[in-house]
Amino acid sequence: MRLSAKNVLEGTIKTIVPGAVNAEIVLTLPGGSEITSIITKSSLEALGLKVGGKAYAVIKASSVLIGVD
């Protein structure tokens, strides 16, 4: 797999919460951090994602926002 994105994080699927249109996927990264993504249900099915399986979080953004109170 070749991608233009520079931030590719491998993890293990911790939870999948399917909704009417989208699904929430939580990946546990090495070291215990977690990252959550919302994907379409059709993508969930096409990718064959299962709890305990390996997957990649691919992050490509032109800006990352940080805020404080």
Residue pairs with C-beta under 8 A, 6 or more apart in sequence:
3 58
3 60
4 60
5 58
5 59
5 60
6 60
7 57
7 58
7 59
7 60
8 56
8 57
8 58
8 59
9 27
9 29
9 35
9 56
9 57
9 59
10 29
10 30
10 54
10 55
10 56
11 27
11 28
11 29
11 30
11 35
11 54
11 55
11 56
11 57
12 27
12 28
12 52
12 53
12 54
12 55
13 25
13 26
13 27
13 28
13 49
13 50
13 51
13 52
13 53
13 54
13 55
14 26
14 27
14 28
14 34
14 51
15 24
15 25
15 26
15 51
16 23
16 24
16 25
16 26
16 44
16 49
16 50
16 51
17 23
17 24
18 41
18 44
19 41
21 40
21 41
22 38
22 39
22 40
22 41
23 38
23 39
23 40
23 41
23 43
23 44
24 36
24 37
24 38
25 36
25 37
25 38
25 39
25 44
25 49
25 55
26 34
26 35
26 36
27 34
27 35
27 36
27 37
27 55
27 57
28 34
29 35
29 57
35 57
37 57
39 47
47 55
49 55
